[in-house]
Amino acid sequence: MKMNLVATCLLGLEGLVADELRQIGAENVNAENGRVVFSGDKTLLVRANISSRFAERILILLGRFNAITFEELFESVKRLPFADFISSRDTFPVTGYSINSQLHSIPDCQKIIKKAAVESLKKDYKISWFEETGPVHKIKFSIMKDEVLIMLDTSGPGLHKRSYRPESNDAPIRETLAAAMCSLSRLKSYHTLYDPFCGSGTILIEGAMLANNIAPGIIRNFDVDRWGYIPESIWISERERANDLIKKDTDFIAFGSDIDSHAVELTKINAKRINVSSFLRLKIADIKDFEPTTEKGTLITNPPYGERMLDLREAEKIYRVMGEKFVSQRGWSYGIISPDEEFEKCFGRKADKRRKLYNGMIKCQYYMYFK
Ligand SMILES: C[S@@+](CC[C@H](N)C(=O)[O-])C[C@H]1O[C@@H](n2cnc3c(N)ncnc32)[C@H](O)[C@@H]1O
């Protein structure tokens, strides 16, 4: 049976999420602000959780309606089919947000939605008290311009948590964003990737996973695992499918370096966890000594930001060195993410293409040089 589903994502990644969902068989795919709405069955729900590289969460959309009073909110939520997913013992906390809407008090919306969900479940289970000792079914709400979406979170911890990076350095880039940069730079399995500011290795690892078609959710679990809602046979066949799709015998190589020896060590540990160590060549190096060893390369990097790691002048000095080292030549492309408006001036060249992306709350540009 088809369900309405939602994939949430970082702002700027909606198009990439919509494309990857279409590729795995999603229907009625519609990109909105910070999310993509689509439809699919239980198999697709599992597939999206295991294989989405760019989404933050996959949720079941229980209802979508307008509400400007708590009465309207309560009555509409009460009619939703919670009992199709939540058993009489399950735990169902409610969280969410409201933007530009008449119903703006989050704690009040939370209370009303919880009360309405309890009323709906009481009717179905004919009981008046819910112990809430069973598996967690997180109810999420989004209210934007008075339009309410009520959803059930199937992912649990955000999908950017692939399970390979419990350890990270001071300013790691989010895994979903690193994967998006690799995709925007059109990284392929026959390319050679470089990241000379590798930190904990996120770009190198996401690049290796993308190039070799390794599903990002391959070694993690999801909340929906514990609901008993998805037959075990679907989990088994979808994990097998993900394993079968991994490219074998590619000649993909990723060169990573960092001035900090601890960062290089972290990259090694993280790469091992997700089984991509064989693709990586790592060393400790200052950017001023950057010397690529191959004829062609796809360089994707997240250099230090002034406000977080060094002062701005230090960071801009590094951008100047990068401009000298990242020589414009055939066979090379460079992709650099930075929040610094002066980046192109310091780097010394205007990008061939730019894309606005958010690294957490920081608005950045992804500067792409293709020739
Ligand atoms: C923003 S962090 C990169 C984070 C990385 N993308 C990750 O996910 O962990 C910038 C990195 O640049 C490194 N770095 C700072 N100055 C450097 C230099 N002169 N040469 C090479 N690496 C440098 C820092 O040690 C830090 O790991």
The ligand as an SDF file (V2000), in Angstrom:
LIG
                    3D

 27 29  0  0  0  0  0  0  0  0999 V2000
   36.8170   23.2620    8.7320 C   0  0  0  0  0  0  0  0  0  0  0  0
   38.0070   22.0650    9.1490 S   0  0  0  0  0  0  0  0  0  0  0  0
   37.6750   20.7320    8.0160 C   0  0  0  0  0  0  0  0  0  0  0  0
   36.6710   19.8150    8.6020 C   0  0  0  0  0  0  0  0  0  0  0  0
   36.4380   18.5840    7.7840 C   0  0  0  0  0  0  0  0  0  0  0  0
   35.7390   18.8790    6.5380 N   0  0  0  0  0  0  0  0  0  0  0  0
   35.6560   17.5530    8.6040 C   0  0  0  0  0  0  0  0  0  0  0  0
   34.5210   17.2210    8.2550 O   0  0  0  0  0  0  0  0  0  0  0  0
   36.1230   17.1590    9.6650 O   0  0  0  0  0  0  0  0  0  0  0  0
   39.4970   22.7360    8.4920 C   0  0  0  0  0  0  0  0  0  0  0  0
   40.7290   21.8650    8.6740 C   0  0  0  0  0  0  0  0  0  0  0  0
   41.8280   22.5860    8.1070 O   0  0  0  0  0  0  0  0  0  0  0  0
   42.9970   22.2400    8.8430 C   0  0  0  0  0  0  0  0  0  0  0  0
   44.0310   23.2930    8.5860 N   0  0  0  0  0  0  0  0  0  0  0  0
   44.1230   24.5330    9.1360 C   0  0  0  0  0  0  0  0  0  0  0  0
   45.1690   25.2000    8.6030 N   0  0  0  0  0  0  0  0  0  0  0  0
   45.7450   24.3660    7.6930 C   0  0  0  0  0  0  0  0  0  0  0  0
   46.8390   24.4780    6.8090 C   0  0  0  0  0  0  0  0  0  0  0  0
   47.6040   25.5960    6.7580 N   0  0  0  0  0  0  0  0  0  0  0  0
   47.1300   23.4290    5.9890 N   0  0  0  0  0  0  0  0  0  0  0  0
   46.3870   22.2950    6.0350 C   0  0  0  0  0  0  0  0  0  0  0  0
   45.3550   22.1180    6.8750 N   0  0  0  0  0  0  0  0  0  0  0  0
   45.0130   23.1390    7.6890 C   0  0  0  0  0  0  0  0  0  0  0  0
   42.5250   22.1390   10.2810 C   0  0  0  0  0  0  0  0  0  0  0  0
   43.3970   21.3270   11.0420 O   0  0  0  0  0  0  0  0  0  0  0  0
   41.1060   21.5500   10.1080 C   0  0  0  0  0  0  0  0  0  0  0  0
   41.1400   20.1560   10.2840 O   0  0  0  0  0  0  0  0  0  0  0  0
  1  2  1  0
  2  3  1  0
  2 10  1  0
  3  4  1  0
  4  5  1  0
  5  6  1  0
  5  7  1  0
  7  8  2  0
  7  9  1  0
 10 11  1  0
 11 12  1  0
 11 26  1  0
 12 13  1  0
 13 14  1  0
 13 24  1  0
 14 15  1  0
 14 23  1  0
 15 16  2  0
 16 17  1  0
 17 18  1  0
 17 23  2  0
 18 19  1  0
 18 20  2  0
 20 21  1  0
 21 22  2  0
 22 23  1  0
 24 25  1  0
 24 26  1  0
 26 27  1  0
M  CHG  2   2   1   9  -1
M  END
$$$$
